Amino acid sequence: MALPVLEQVLLSASGHAATVTLNRPDQRNPLSATMLRDLATAFRWCRDEPEVRVVVLTGAGRVFCAGADLASFDGEMTTLEKYRSRDLFVDLFILMADLGKPIVGRINGHALAGGFGLACSCDMLVAVDTATFGTPEINVGIWPMMIQAILSRSIPRKVLLEMEMLGDRWTALQLQTLGVINRVVAHELLDSTVGQITEQLAKKSPVAMRLGRDSFYRQQDMEFRAALEYLQAQLTLVTLSEDSREGVAAFFQKREPEFKGR
């Protein structure tokens, strides 16, 4: 498929990897209404493009994302229009969760407020050691409602409450110790580290990756017994795939599997 034309987001693809880049570096890549629509369009393209097996999400310049662009939402909108405009956040976060393909966050700088929620919507995070993270909304009399469901599934309860109540910034290393960030690297190692991870992910079975990733997010809100029964059924689906048979055959033949995504 042809790449869509976007206004505030860059989308590129090479091999089995696509890169989605927030592209308003002079304004610190704020999440405007246009940015959110562009991100949704880019992720839908990545979802529907069969050659894409992994997506990298990053920001242009030296900041990943400074949060929501409040001016683009408040402007001349009525109260009802403001409420409905926030559906853009809901739609994007659901789209990312249901993408069926791994998303690697290449966190090239600060990720704050809505930008922190966007980062935590990724499956894996690689951050530069100078990046900071936080929910500063409380400092201006607001609460991070639109990202709280995402953050509460990634960050320990007491830590998240401290972040939300105090509005302080946290370092990448602090969040790595809590399991929120997977890798923290110097800036010059960011691209090579992300590239290594995406290359590994792209070699995995797309079928197993999609079913496994979907099951991970869907079972987290289920009652225990329901989750076990759901996962039992999903395992059956995985083992019925051609990729599963190829993987087992390759294991016994002591060779690399050639997954076809079927």
RAFEN-V643279 format. One record per helix or strand of 2 or more residues. SS is the DSSP state (A for helix, B for strand). FROM is the first residue (numbers start at 1). TO is the last residue. If there is no record, write none. Layout:
{{SS FROM TO} {SS FROM TO}}
This chain:
{{B 9 14} {B 17 22} {A 25 27} {A 33 48} {B 54 59} {A 70 74} {A 79 85} {A 87 97} {B 102 107} {B 111 112} {A 114 120} {B 124 128} {B 132 134} {A 136 140} {A 145 151} {A 157 166} {B 169 171} {A 172 177} {B 183 185} {A 187 202} {A 206 219} {A 224 239} {A 242 252}}
